[in-house]
Amino acid sequence: MSDSILDVSPVIPVVVVDDLAAAVPIARALVAGGVPVIELTLRTPVALDAIRAIAAEVPEILVGAGTVLTPAHAAAAARAGAQFLVSPGATPDLYAALRDSGLPSLPGTATVSEVLGALEAGFSELKFFPAEASGGTAYLSSLTTVVPGARFCPTGGITAGSAAAYLALPNVACVGGSWLTPKDAVARGAWHEIEAAARAASSR
């Protein structure tokens, strides 16, 4: 079995946690639906605490940190218990920090030059972001023969309806999406709805 984070699930849920109390129930609902991975974005004050809580209380899920923008973000996420790191883009300093973390990482790319830069930095498994705004499936398909060494997790604007077209591409291993954990379901504590969405995603 592959050890790549890209091969854990067809969909990596991209989750923004505003209420710390929701973190563990969200993770448990995803696992119950067959999705054993979660990316928590570092966009809220409780994000690192949410990573800590999930790492401690839901060991059956791989918990990662998204929106890693700086070396400090990478280090803090690793200390909090993140098992992988995801960035929307990358700089030489951030590439170094991702390597230094020792964690599987998906640096973000949106252009051929950025993909080449990531490959030079030692990363062949990449985030493609923002996917829809950057050309979507047509753009990614055009990269298949140009940079065959790169594998992607496209994220940004992808929905339950469009995910299949991305997953059909040979250089796409999984997609990232927020539709598995809609804000209204989280606000209502409708964990069964998240479980159902996860079950549908895991069967792709």
Secondary structure, 3 states (H helix, E strand, C coil): CCCCHHHCCCEEEEECCCCHHHHHHHHHHHHHCCCCEEEEECCCCCHHHHHHHHHHHCCCCEEEEECCCCHHHHHHHHHHCCCEEECCCCCHHHHHHHHHHCCCEECEECCHHHHHHHHHCCCCEEEECCCCCCCHHHHHHHHHHHCCCCEEEEECCCCCCCHHHHHCCCCECCEEECCCCCHHHHHHCCHHHHHHHHHHHHCC
